[in-house]
Amino acid sequence: MNFFSPKFNKLALNFGVALMVTACAGTDKSKQLDLGPNTPLVGVRSAWTSSIGAVGFPLEIRTVGHLAYVASSDGTVAAIDARTGGDLWRTALGVKLSAGVGSDGRYAAVVSRENELIVLDSGKELWRQKLGAVSLTSPYVAGARVFALSADRTVSAFDVVTGRKLWQQQRSGEALVLGRSGIVMAIGDTLVTGLAGRLVGMNPLNGKIRWEAQVANSRGTNEVERLVDLVSGVSRQGDQVCVRAFQSAIGCVDGVKGTLAWSKTASSSTGLDGDASEIFGTESDGRVISWKRADGERLWMSERLRFRNLTGPVLVGQSVVIGDEAGTLHFLSRKDGSPLNRVSTDGSAIQASPVLVGQTLVAVTQRGGIFGFKPE
């Protein structure tokens, strides 16, 4: 796990190194359970494979219709047809990336390590604009605008065609931020973003705050213990969105009224998925948990995949699908977390939470392999 200081001072960077070691220590291979032979109870077949190049940043796979938008660390961005695995387009930007990909189906946006917001139109570069700080969050593209969340908790809006900055709002916060993608999305006519432990609703036309919902409170006595940023990977049903605050809580918020329905203690840095009745998540030690969406009460917990450095989940029919550090996708029963099947990729870690695009499950690995599977 990576942590960054928006000010990049020496003290904060030292904290970041210590945190990285502590987080990685949570993966204890000696305590991993032997999974035994795979006994498929649901069918999963390989549909296609592709590649994008090594991925070493917090990639978000953006889906629009039958397309999956992916990117590599070296600046290759592609729109993949999830039905066939073929490229709709592929572009090499020639710069290292720190965040991406955002897209509305036509325009796509990423952020470079030089803090440049880069926008493409159907694969052709349109413009670049310098951001004031590093960004690890995938830009959000909607309503002829591009919204970017920077590590210093600045939210900026740009015209998608010209790149002209329309507005900027900044929220002060802790010295450190989490080295993962945060939350930028829309609910109705409200731009919703995560700022520290709050989910915040903003007017997308001018950036004015409409509401704030406190999901988690900073705790402890130092920057590390106070870190409660909201992480990407949300479960949305209608106007309600359920989110995770880093290593502290999960909670559900009414995205119109800005009211918190409930919040429960939980410890992880991966996102959530679910439906109208349940939400699912993976904890830092590899436990997989199901909660009741209405009130956050726990329904079941599985310890079968502990210490395997899991991704966030995706709900696929009656299965909860989770990737691990060995490049395996685990299909668990949504009823009780029992194993239904597992499939392998290229042996490197599943880098982003898998996504369902139409009828195809798409996963991207650290080595840059892109895999399409057809669950039956």
C-alpha positions as CSV (number, residue, x, y, z in Angstrom):
1,M,0.0,0.0,0.0
2,N,1.3,3.4,-0.9
3,F,0.8,6.7,0.9
4,F,1.7,10.2,-0.3
5,S,2.1,13.6,1.2
6,P,0.7,16.4,-0.9
7,K,3.5,18.6,0.4
8,F,6.1,16.0,-0.2
9,N,8.0,16.9,3.0
10,K,10.6,14.5,4.3
11,L,8.7,13.6,7.5
12,A,5.6,12.7,5.6
13,L,7.6,10.6,3.1
14,N,9.2,8.7,6.0
15,F,5.7,8.0,7.3
16,G,4.8,6.7,3.8
17,V,7.7,4.2,3.8
18,A,6.8,2.9,7.2
19,L,3.2,2.5,6.2
20,M,4.1,0.6,3.1
21,V,6.0,-1.9,5.1
22,T,3.3,-2.3,7.7
23,A,0.6,-2.8,5.1
24,C,2.5,-5.4,3.1
25,A,3.2,-7.3,6.3
26,G,-0.5,-8.2,6.4
27,T,0.1,-10.8,3.7
28,D,1.3,-13.8,5.6
29,K,1.7,-16.7,3.1
30,S,2.5,-19.1,6.0
31,K,-1.0,-18.7,7.3
32,Q,-2.8,-19.1,4.0
33,L,-5.2,-22.1,3.9
34,D,-4.6,-24.9,1.4
35,L,-7.5,-24.4,-1.0
36,G,-7.3,-28.0,-2.1
37,P,-8.5,-29.2,-5.5
38,N,-10.9,-27.0,-7.4
39,T,-14.4,-28.5,-7.7
40,P,-16.4,-26.3,-10.1
41,L,-20.0,-25.8,-9.0
42,V,-20.6,-23.0,-11.5
43,G,-19.3,-22.9,-15.1
44,V,-16.7,-20.3,-16.1
45,R,-15.0,-20.4,-19.5
46,S,-12.1,-18.3,-20.9
47,A,-13.5,-16.1,-23.7
48,W,-10.4,-14.1,-24.8
49,T,-7.1,-12.6,-23.6
50,S,-5.4,-9.3,-24.5
51,S,-2.6,-7.2,-22.9
52,I,-1.9,-3.6,-22.1
53,G,1.5,-3.5,-20.5
54,A,2.5,-3.6,-16.8
55,V,0.2,-1.8,-14.4
56,G,1.8,-0.3,-11.3
57,F,-0.8,2.4,-10.4
58,P,-4.3,2.2,-8.8
59,L,-6.1,1.4,-12.1
60,E,-9.8,1.6,-12.3
61,I,-11.4,-0.3,-15.2
62,R,-14.1,2.0,-16.4
63,T,-17.0,0.4,-18.3
64,V,-19.5,2.0,-20.7
65,G,-21.9,-0.3,-22.6
66,H,-19.9,-3.2,-24.0
67,L,-16.5,-1.4,-23.6
68,A,-13.9,-1.6,-20.9
69,Y,-11.3,1.2,-20.7
70,V,-7.9,0.3,-19.4
71,A,-4.4,1.8,-19.2
72,S,-0.8,0.8,-18.4
73,S,1.9,2.5,-16.3
74,D,3.8,3.4,-19.5
75,G,0.9,5.5,-20.8
76,T,-0.9,3.1,-23.1
77,V,-4.7,3.7,-23.0
78,A,-7.2,1.4,-24.7
79,A,-10.9,0.8,-25.2
80,I,-11.6,-2.9,-25.3
81,D,-14.7,-4.5,-26.7
82,A,-15.6,-7.0,-23.9
83,R,-17.5,-9.2,-26.3
84,T,-14.4,-10.1,-28.4
85,G,-11.4,-8.7,-26.6
86,G,-10.5,-6.6,-29.6
87,D,-9.4,-2.9,-29.5
88,L,-11.9,-0.2,-30.4
89,W,-8.8,2.0,-30.1
90,R,-5.4,2.1,-28.5
91,T,-3.2,5.1,-27.9
92,A,0.3,5.5,-26.5
93,L,0.6,8.8,-24.7
94,G,4.4,8.6,-24.1
95,V,4.2,9.4,-20.4
96,K,4.0,7.4,-17.1
97,L,0.5,7.4,-15.6
98,S,-0.6,7.8,-12.0
99,A,-4.4,7.5,-12.4
100,G,-7.1,6.4,-14.8
101,V,-9.3,5.6,-16.7
102,G,-12.3,7.8,-16.7
103,S,-14.7,7.8,-19.7
104,D,-18.2,8.7,-20.8
105,G,-18.0,6.4,-23.9
106,R,-16.4,9.0,-26.2
107,Y,-14.0,11.0,-24.1
108,A,-11.4,9.2,-21.9
109,A,-9.2,10.8,-19.2
110,V,-6.1,9.8,-17.3
111,V,-3.5,11.6,-15.2
112,S,0.3,11.4,-15.7
113,R,3.0,11.3,-13.0
114,E,3.8,14.8,-14.0
115,N,0.3,15.8,-12.7
116,E,-1.1,16.3,-16.2
117,L,-4.7,15.6,-16.8
118,I,-4.9,14.2,-20.3
119,V,-8.1,13.9,-22.3
120,L,-8.7,11.8,-25.5
121,D,-11.6,11.9,-28.0
122,S,-12.2,8.5,-29.4
123,G,-8.5,7.6,-28.8
124,K,-7.0,10.9,-30.1
125,E,-5.4,13.2,-27.6
126,L,-7.3,16.5,-27.2
127,W,-5.5,18.4,-24.5
128,R,-3.3,18.3,-21.4
129,Q,-3.8,20.5,-18.3
130,K,-1.5,20.7,-15.3
131,L,-3.0,19.8,-11.9
132,G,-1.7,21.5,-8.7
133,A,-0.8,18.2,-7.0
134,V,-0.5,14.5,-7.7
135,S,-3.7,12.6,-8.5
136,L,-4.2,8.9,-7.9
137,T,-8.0,9.0,-8.6
138,S,-9.5,8.2,-11.9
139,P,-11.0,11.3,-13.5
140,Y,-14.7,11.4,-14.0
141,V,-16.1,12.4,-17.4
142,A,-19.8,13.5,-17.6
143,G,-21.9,16.4,-18.9
144,A,-19.2,17.8,-21.2
145,R,-16.9,18.1,-18.2
146,V,-13.9,16.3,-16.7
147,F,-13.6,16.3,-12.9
148,A,-10.3,15.6,-11.2
149,L,-9.6,14.9,-7.5
150,S,-6.0,15.6,-6.5
151,A,-4.2,14.3,-3.5
152,D,-4.4,17.7,-1.7
153,R,-8.1,17.2,-1.8
154,T,-8.7,19.7,-4.6
155,V,-11.6,19.0,-6.9
156,S,-11.3,20.7,-10.4
157,A,-13.7,20.8,-13.3
158,F,-12.6,21.3,-16.9
159,D,-14.4,21.7,-20.2
160,V,-14.0,18.3,-21.9
161,V,-13.5,19.8,-25.4
162,T,-11.2,22.8,-24.8
163,G,-9.6,21.9,-21.5
164,R,-10.5,25.3,-20.0
165,K,-10.7,25.2,-16.2
166,L,-14.2,25.9,-15.1
167,W,-13.8,25.9,-11.3
168,Q,-11.8,24.5,-8.4
169,Q,-12.5,23.8,-4.8
170,Q,-10.0,22.7,-2.2
171,R,-10.5,21.1,1.2
172,S,-7.7,21.1,3.8
173,G,-6.9,17.8,5.4
174,E,-4.3,15.5,6.9
175,A,-0.7,15.5,5.8
176,L,-0.9,12.1,4.2
177,V,-3.3,10.6,1.7
178,L,-3.8,7.0,0.7
179,G,-2.1,5.7,-2.4
180,R,-5.3,4.4,-3.9
181,S,-8.0,5.8,-6.2
182,G,-10.7,7.8,-4.4
183,I,-14.3,8.5,-5.3
184,V,-15.7,10.9,-8.0
185,M,-19.1,10.1,-9.4
186,A,-22.5,11.6,-10.1
187,I,-25.9,11.0,-8.5
188,G,-28.6,12.8,-10.4
189,D,-27.4,16.4,-10.9
190,T,-24.9,16.2,-8.0
191,L,-21.2,15.5,-8.3
192,V,-20.3,13.2,-5.4
193,T,-16.7,12.9,-4.1
194,G,-14.8,11.6,-1.1
195,L,-12.9,14.1,0.9
196,A,-11.2,12.5,3.9
197,G,-13.8,10.6,5.8
198,R,-16.7,12.5,4.2
199,L,-18.8,11.8,1.2
200,V,-19.5,15.3,-0.3
201,G,-22.2,16.4,-2.8
202,M,-21.3,19.3,-5.0
203,N,-22.9,21.4,-7.7
204,P,-21.1,20.3,-10.9
205,L,-21.6,23.7,-12.4
206,N,-19.7,25.7,-9.8
207,G,-18.3,23.3,-7.2
208,K,-20.4,24.7,-4.4
209,I,-21.1,22.2,-1.5
210,R,-24.7,20.9,-1.3
211,W,-24.2,18.4,1.5
212,E,-21.7,16.4,3.5
213,A,-22.1,13.0,5.1
214,Q,-19.5,11.8,7.7
215,V,-18.8,8.1,7.0
216,A,-15.8,7.8,9.3
217,N,-14.0,10.0,11.8
218,S,-10.3,10.5,12.1
219,R,-8.9,8.6,15.1
220,G,-5.5,8.3,16.8
221,T,-2.7,10.8,17.5
222,N,-0.7,10.9,14.3
223,E,-1.2,11.2,10.5
224,V,-1.2,7.5,10.0
225,E,-4.0,6.8,12.4
226,R,-6.1,9.7,11.2
227,L,-6.1,8.6,7.6
228,V,-9.7,7.8,6.7
229,D,-9.9,8.6,3.0
230,L,-12.8,7.0,1.1
231,V,-11.6,4.5,-1.5
232,S,-13.0,3.8,-5.0
233,G,-15.3,0.9,-5.5
234,V,-18.9,1.8,-4.4
235,S,-22.2,-0.1,-4.4
236,R,-24.9,2.1,-5.7
237,Q,-28.6,1.3,-5.7
238,G,-30.8,4.2,-6.9
239,D,-29.8,7.3,-4.9
240,Q,-28.1,5.3,-2.1
241,V,-24.4,4.7,-2.3
242,C,-22.4,2.5,0.0
243,V,-18.7,3.3,0.5
244,R,-15.6,2.3,2.4
245,A,-13.4,4.5,4.5
246,F,-9.8,3.3,4.7
247,Q,-9.2,0.8,7.5
248,S,-12.0,2.3,9.6
249,A,-15.6,1.9,8.4
250,I,-18.2,1.2,5.7
251,G,-21.4,3.1,5.4
252,C,-24.4,3.9,3.2
253,V,-25.4,7.5,2.3
254,D,-28.5,9.0,0.6
255,G,-26.9,10.7,-2.4
256,V,-29.8,13.2,-2.8
257,K,-30.3,14.3,0.8
258,G,-26.8,13.7,2.0
259,T,-27.8,11.8,5.0
260,L,-25.9,8.8,6.5
261,A,-28.1,5.7,6.8
262,W,-25.6,3.7,8.8
263,S,-21.9,3.2,9.4
264,K,-20.1,0.1,10.7
265,T,-16.6,-0.6,11.7
266,A,-14.5,-2.4,9.1
267,S,-10.9,-2.6,8.2
268,S,-9.7,-2.6,4.6
269,S,-8.6,-0.5,1.6
270,T,-10.7,-2.1,-1.1
271,G,-14.1,-1.1,-2.4
272,L,-17.5,-2.7,-2.2
273,D,-20.1,-4.2,-4.5
274,G,-23.6,-5.5,-4.0
275,D,-27.3,-5.2,-4.9
276,A,-30.5,-4.0,-3.3
277,S,-30.3,-6.5,-0.4
278,E,-26.6,-7.1,0.3
279,I,-23.2,-5.5,0.0
280,F,-19.9,-7.5,-0.1
281,G,-16.3,-6.6,0.8
282,T,-12.9,-8.0,1.5
283,E,-11.0,-7.1,4.7
284,S,-7.3,-6.4,5.0
285,D,-6.6,-9.9,6.3
286,G,-8.5,-11.5,3.5
287,R,-11.8,-12.2,5.2
288,V,-14.8,-11.9,2.9
289,I,-17.9,-10.3,4.4
290,S,-21.5,-9.9,3.5
291,W,-23.6,-7.1,5.1
292,K,-27.3,-6.4,5.0
293,R,-27.7,-3.3,2.9
294,A,-30.6,-2.0,5.0
295,D,-28.8,-1.6,8.3
296,G,-25.2,-2.9,7.9
297,E,-25.7,-6.1,10.0
298,R,-23.3,-8.9,9.1
299,L,-24.8,-11.8,7.2
300,W,-21.8,-14.0,6.8
301,M,-18.0,-14.1,6.9
302,S,-15.6,-16.4,5.1
303,E,-12.0,-16.9,6.2
304,R,-11.0,-19.2,3.3
305,L,-9.0,-16.6,1.4
306,R,-7.2,-15.0,4.3
307,F,-3.7,-13.5,3.7
308,R,-4.0,-13.6,-0.1
309,N,-4.0,-9.8,-0.7
310,L,-7.5,-9.7,-2.3
311,T,-9.1,-7.1,-4.6
312,G,-12.5,-5.7,-4.0
313,P,-15.4,-7.9,-5.1
314,V,-17.8,-7.9,-8.0
315,L,-21.2,-9.5,-7.9
316,V,-21.9,-11.8,-10.8
317,G,-25.2,-13.6,-10.6
318,Q,-25.1,-15.8,-7.6
319,S,-21.3,-15.5,-7.3
320,V,-19.1,-13.0,-5.6
321,V,-15.9,-12.8,-7.6
322,I,-12.6,-11.7,-6.0
323,G,-9.0,-11.5,-7.4
324,D,-5.9,-12.3,-5.4
325,E,-2.1,-11.8,-5.5
326,A,-1.4,-15.0,-7.5
327,G,-3.6,-14.0,-10.4
328,T,-6.5,-16.2,-9.4
329,L,-10.2,-15.2,-9.6
330,H,-12.3,-16.8,-6.8
331,F,-16.0,-17.4,-7.3
332,L,-17.8,-17.6,-3.9
333,S,-21.4,-18.2,-3.2
334,R,-23.3,-15.0,-2.4
335,K,-25.4,-17.0,0.1
336,D,-22.6,-18.1,2.5
337,G,-19.2,-17.5,0.9
338,S,-18.6,-21.1,0.0
339,P,-16.3,-21.8,-3.0
340,L,-18.0,-22.3,-6.4
341,N,-15.0,-22.2,-8.8
342,R,-11.7,-20.6,-9.4
343,V,-9.8,-19.7,-12.5
344,S,-6.2,-18.6,-13.2
345,T,-4.8,-15.7,-15.3
346,D,-1.0,-15.1,-15.8
347,G,0.3,-15.7,-12.2
348,S,0.7,-12.0,-11.4
349,A,-1.6,-10.1,-9.0
350,I,-5.0,-9.1,-10.1
351,Q,-4.3,-5.3,-10.2
352,A,-7.8,-3.9,-10.1
353,S,-11.2,-5.1,-8.9
354,P,-12.7,-7.2,-11.7
355,V,-15.7,-5.8,-13.5
356,L,-18.7,-7.3,-15.3
357,V,-19.1,-5.8,-18.8
358,G,-22.4,-7.2,-20.3
359,Q,-22.0,-11.0,-19.9
360,T,-18.2,-10.9,-19.7
361,L,-16.1,-10.8,-16.6
362,V,-12.9,-8.7,-17.2
363,A,-9.8,-8.8,-15.0
364,V,-6.4,-7.0,-15.5
365,T,-3.2,-8.2,-13.9
366,Q,-0.1,-6.5,-12.7
367,R,1.8,-7.8,-15.8
368,G,-0.8,-6.1,-18.0
369,G,-2.7,-9.2,-19.0
370,I,-6.4,-8.5,-19.8
371,F,-8.7,-11.6,-19.4
372,G,-12.3,-12.1,-20.4
373,F,-14.3,-14.9,-18.9
374,K,-17.8,-16.0,-19.5
375,P,-19.6,-17.2,-16.2
376,E,-22.4,-19.6,-16.9
